[in-house]
Amino acid sequence: MAGSEQRVVAVILVGGPTKGTRFRPLSLNVPKPLFPIAGQPMVHHPISACRRIPNLVQIYLVGFYEEREFALYVSSISNELRLPVRYLREDKPRGSAGGLYSFRDYIMEDSPSHIVLLNCDVCSSFPLPDMLEAHKKYGGMGTLLVNKVSAESANQFGELVADPETNELLHYTEKPETFVSDLINCGVYIFTPNIFNAIEDVLQQKKDRANLRRISSFEALHSATKALPADYVRLDQDILSPLAGKKELYTYQTLDFWEQIKTPGMSLRCSGLYLSQFRHASPHLLASGDGKRSATIIGDVYIHPSAKVHPTAKIGPNVSISANARIGAGARLIHCIILDDVEIMENAVVIHSIVGWKSTIGKWSRVQGEGDHNAKLGITILGEAVDVEDEVVVVNSIVLPNKTLNVSVQEEIIL
C-alpha cells in the first residue's frame, strides 16, 4: 500500500455539558474533558496516545460544548504536537454513531484508510499502534479494544463474546441484566471507512420503519413516546450488536490498565495510573525525575514548574500539583490532585482528596478521604475557592465553591 492510502484520522468523543453531572462540583469550572489528570487535561491522554499512530494526519474532538470552551486548548495542543486538532460541535444528540456520521465529510477529507474512535473518559495505556496492526491482519470493518473485568462489575459495560482463536466478535450486548461474559468493550475502536456504510444502512432502516409507522397511525401514537429520532444511531446497540458474528468485527484485548472516568473519585485513581505510566513513557514529567526539587518526593508525583513547594514538605505517592500552587513548610500530601493557585499552609495534611482552584488549606488542618474511588463520599472534594481555616479537619466530604469552613466536618455535602 502506498503511504498516501495509509492515512489515519482520530476522532475523540468528548460529550457535553448536559452530561458529566456526576463530575460536579469540579465540572462547574471547566468542561470535564479539560479537567487535569496527572497534570494534563483528561483529553490530553488519548490525544497523546493517538500521536503514536503512524501516518496520523488529523485529530477531531466531537462534542456539545461551546467551541470557545475548547478554542484555547485546541490551538495550543495543535502547536505542541504539530498536528491539526479540530473541535467539531454537534448541534443535537444523534448517538455515538449518528454523531460520527454527521461529520463524515470532515473525517473523510484526507481520504483516510482507517479511523480511530475513542471516548474521552477512558483511562488506558491505549495500545493503538499494536491494535491497528492487529486490525489490518483481521481484515474486518472494525476492531474493538476489550478488557477482562470481574463478573460482578461486567454488567456496567457492553459485554461480548469473541472467538478465542480468531478474535472475531461473535456476540455483543450493552449492559445486560444477566451475565454474558467478563470481556467488556473499552470504548476504543479502529474502523475502516466502511463504518459509514453500516451507519447509513441503519439510518435507512430507521427511515423505512418510520414510514411504515406513519401508515399505521395507531401504532405511531403508541410508539411516539419511546421512539428515538430517526437520525439517532448508537454505536453499541445499532452497529456492534447486529454486526457481531458476521466476520466484520474483531477484538483486541488490552492486558494493561483500563478504567472509566465517570466520577471525581475515579479521576484521582486514574491520575495515579497515568503517573505510574509516566515513569516508563515520560520520566521527565515526574518531580522525582527532574532533579530540581529539594522537597521529599515519594513515588510518582507531578509538580507544575510554576508551583512553589517548601523544601520541608513531603509529597507522594500519587500527587499532582498544578500551576502556581504553594505548598508550605512541613505539609504532607498523599494521593491527591491540587489544582491551580491553591495554597496549602504549613503542617497541613491532604490525603485522598481533590483541592479545587484558588482554595486555601490553613495551618495544621487535615483534608482527607478514605480512598474508596467508587463511593459517593469516598474521597474529599473541595470546589473552587474553598477556605479551610487553621486546625480544621474535613473527612469524606464534598464542599461546593466559595465556602469557608471554620469547624470540622465529616461525611457531609456542603452546598
N, C-alpha and C positions, 0 to 999 in steps of 0.2 A: 504493500500500500504506500502511495506517495504521502509525504509529510502533510500536505495540504488536506488530504482526506482524513487525517487522523486527529483533527482538531477536537478539543473537548471544551464544553461550556458547563459551568457550575451554576446551579440555582439553589439558593438557601431561603427556605420559608421562615419568615420572622414573625408571622402572626400579626396581632393588632391590639389596640388599646381596649377593645371590648373583652379580650381575654386577659390572662395574666393577673386576674383579681386575687388569685391565691398568693401572688408575689407582693401584695401590699404589706407594709407601707412603703417598701423600697421602690415599687414601680410608680409611686406618686411623683417621683422626681425625674426619673429617666425611663425611656422605654425599656422593658425587660431585656431585650437583646443587647442593650448597651450597658447593662449593669456589670461592674467589673468583677471578674472571677480570676483569681491568681494574677491580679494586677492588669488584666486585659479585658475589654468588653466581651461579654458572653459570645457574641457572634464572631469575634476575632479568632477564636479557636478553630471552628470549622473553616473559616476563610484561610487561615494559615495552613490547615491540612490540605485544602484544595490546591494551594500553591505548589505542593509537591507532585501534583499530577503532570506527567509530561504533556506538552502541547496544549496546555490550558490557555485559552485566548480571552476569556471574559468570565466575570462572576456577576450574577444578578441576585439582588436581595428582593424578595417579593413579600409585601405585607400591606397592612391597612393604616399604618402610622402616616402622619403628615410627612411630606417629603422633607420639610425644613428640619424635622427632628433627626434625620439621618444625614443631612447635607454635609455637615462638618466632618463626620466620621468617614463617610464615603470618599470625600475628597482627600482626606489625609491618608487613608489606607490605600487608595489608588496610587498616590505618590510614593508611599512607602514600599509597596510591592511592585511598582512599575507595571501595573496590570490594571486594565479597566474594571472597576467595580461600579455597578449602577443600581440604583434603587428604583423599583417599579411599584407604583402604588395601585392596589386593587380598588376598584370603585364600589364593589359589593361582594358579599360572600358567594363564592362559586364552588367551594370544596377544594381539597388539595389538588385534585387532577383538573378540575374545571378552571382553577386559577392559573395553573401551568399552561393550559390550552389557550387561555385568553391572551397570553403573552408569546404565543408560538412564533409570531413573526420576528420579534426581538431575538428570541432564543435561537432561531434558525438563521439569523442574519449572517453568521460566519460559517454557515454550512457545516456544523459540527458532525462528527461521526458518532459521538457519544455525549450524553447529557448526565451530569452527576446531580442528583437531587438530595438535599439534606434538610432536616428540621433543625432550626437554630437551638432549640432547648435540649439538645442531645449532648452529653459529655462523653467523649470517647477518644481513643488514640487515632481514630479514623484511618484504617489501613487502606486508603483509597488507591494508591498505585497497584498494590497486590490484588485488590478487588477488581480493578479494571483489567488486569492481565487474566484473571480467572474468568471474568465476564466474556472476554474475547474468545477464550477456549470453549466456553459453554456454547457460544453461538446463538443464544436466545435474544429476546427483546429486552429483557431486564434481569438484573441481579440485585437481590436484597441482602443487606448486612443482617445477620442473625446472631443471637446470643442465647446461651442456656441460662435459665434462671430457676429459682426454687419453684416447685409445683404450686406452693401456696400463693406466690405472687404472680404467676403466669397470666391469670385472668384479667390483670390490669392492662394487658397489652394485646397485640394481634398474635394469636398462636398459630403455629404452622407445622406441617409435616413435610419433610424433604426426603428424597431418595438417598440413603446413606452412601450409595456407590456413585451416582451421577450428580448429586446435589440438586436435582430438579425439584422445584416446588410442586408438591402433589396436592396439598390441601391448605387452605388459608381461611381463618375465621377471626373476626375482630372482637376482642373482649368477650369470649364465650362464657355462658353461665356454667357449663360443665367442662371439666378438664379435657383438653385435647392433646396438649404437648407442652414440654418445658422449653421448647425452642420458640423464641419470640422475634418479632420484627423490630429492628433497631431504628427505623426511620431514616435510613441511609440507602440510597439506590443508585444504580447506574443503568441508564436506558439507551437504546438506540432511538433515532427519531421516529421509529415505528410506533412509539408510545402515543404519538399524536393521532395516528390512525385508529388505535384502540380506543382512545377517548372520544374520537369522532363517531365511532360505531355506537358507543354508549349514548352519546348525545342524540344520535338518530333514533335509536330505540326508544329513548325517553320521549322524543317528539312524536313518534308513531303512537306510543301509548297515550300521550296527552290528546292526540286527535281522536283516538278511539273513545276516550273518556268523554270528550265533548259530545260525541254521538249519543252516549247514554247519560243524559242529564242527571238522572237519579244517582248514578254511580259517581258522577262528577261532584255532586253535592256531598255525597257520603265521604269521598276521599279528599276533598279540598283541604281539610284541616291537617291531614298528615302527609300530603304530597310535598316533596321538595321542589324548588324551582326547576324548570326544565333544563337549565344550563348548569345545575349543581351536580358535580361529579366527584365522588370521594375515591381517592386512590385505593384505599384498602377494600371497602365493600364492593365498589363498582368495577374495579380493574383487576386487583390481585386475586380476589376470590374466584371470579368467573374464568380467569386465565390459568389458574392452578391446574396442573396435570395435563397441559396441552403443549408441553415442550417449548414454552415461551419464556418461562420464568425460572430462575435458579437462585441458589442461596450461597452466601459466603460467610462462614462463621468466624466471628472475632473471638480470640482467646484472651484478649486484653480487656481493659476496663471499659464499662459502658453503664451509663446512668441517664435518667431523665431529670431535667432541672425544672421541676414544677413549683417548688416552694423555696423560700429563703434558706430553710434548713438544708435542702439538697444543694443549694449553691455553695454553702460552706463546705459540704463534703466534697463537691466536685472541684472546688478551689484546691483542696489538698491533693486530689488525684492529678490535676494539671501541674501543681508544683513539683510532685514527685516525677512527673514526666520530664519537666524542665531539666532535672538532674542529668538525664541522658541526652535530651534533644537540644536544650538551650541553657547550659550551666551558667552562662554569663548573666542570665536574668535573676539568678538566686543571690541573695545577700551573702550567703556563706561562700559563694564562689567569686565575689567581686573584690575581696581583699581590702575594702575601704572602710568597713565598719569596725569600730572598736567595741561596740556593744556585744554581749554574749549571744551568739546565734546558735540555736539548737534545731537540727533537722532542716526541712525545706521552708525557706522564708523569702518572700518578695518584698523589697522596700523601694519605693519610688525614689529616684535620685534627689528630688526636691524635699523629701521628708527629713526631719531632724530627729535623731534618736540619741538620747543621752548614753554616754559610754557605760553607765552602771545599769542600764536596762537589760532585761533578759527576754529574748524574743524566740518563740517557736516551741514545738514544731507547728506546721501548717498555719502560718500567719502571712497575711497580705496587707501591706500598708501603702495607701495611695498618696497622691500628691499633696505636698505642704502640710502633712500631718506632723504633730510634735509629740514626741514620747519622752516623758520626764524621767528624772533620776529614780532608779530602783523599781520602775514599772515592770510588771510581769505579764506577758501576752502569750496565750496558748490557744491554738485552734480558733482563729478569729479573722474577720475581714474589717479593716479600719479604713474608712472612706476619706475622701479629700477634706482637708482643713480641720481634721479632728485634733483636739488637744487632750492628751492623757497625762494627768499631773503625777507628781512623784508618789511612788509606792502604791499606785493604783494597780488593780489586777483585772484582766479581761480574759475570760475563758469561754469557749463555745458560744461566741456572740458575734453579731454584726453591728458595728457602730456607725450610724449614719453621718452624712456630710455635716461639717461645722458643729458637731456635737462636742461637749466637754465632759470629761470624767474627772471629778475632784480628787484631792489628795486622800490616800488611804481608802478610797472607795473600791467596791468589788462589783463587777458586772459579769454575770455567769449564767450559763445554761447547763443542762445535764448532758447534752451531746446527742440526744435522740433526733436525728435529722429528719425523721418522718413525722414526729409528733407535732401537733399544732404549737405547743409551748415547750418544745424540746430544746430550743436554743433561745437566747435572749436577743431581741432586735430593737435597736434604738433608731427611730426615724431621724429626719434631718433636724439639726439644731436642738437636740435634747441636751439639757444641762443636768448632769448628775452631780449634786453638791458633795462636799467633803464627807467622808466616812459614811456614805450611803451604800447599802447593799441591794442589788437588783438581781433577782433569780428567776429564770424561766418566764420572762415577761416580754410583752410587745408594747412598745411605747410609741405613740404616734408623734409626728413632728411638733416642734416648738413647745415642748413641755419642760418644766423644771421639776426635778424630783429632790425633795429635801427630807423625805422619810423613806425607809427601806420598803421594798415591795417583793412579793413572791407569787408566781403563777397568776399574774394579772395582765389584762389588756387595758392599757391606759389611753383612753380616747381624748 
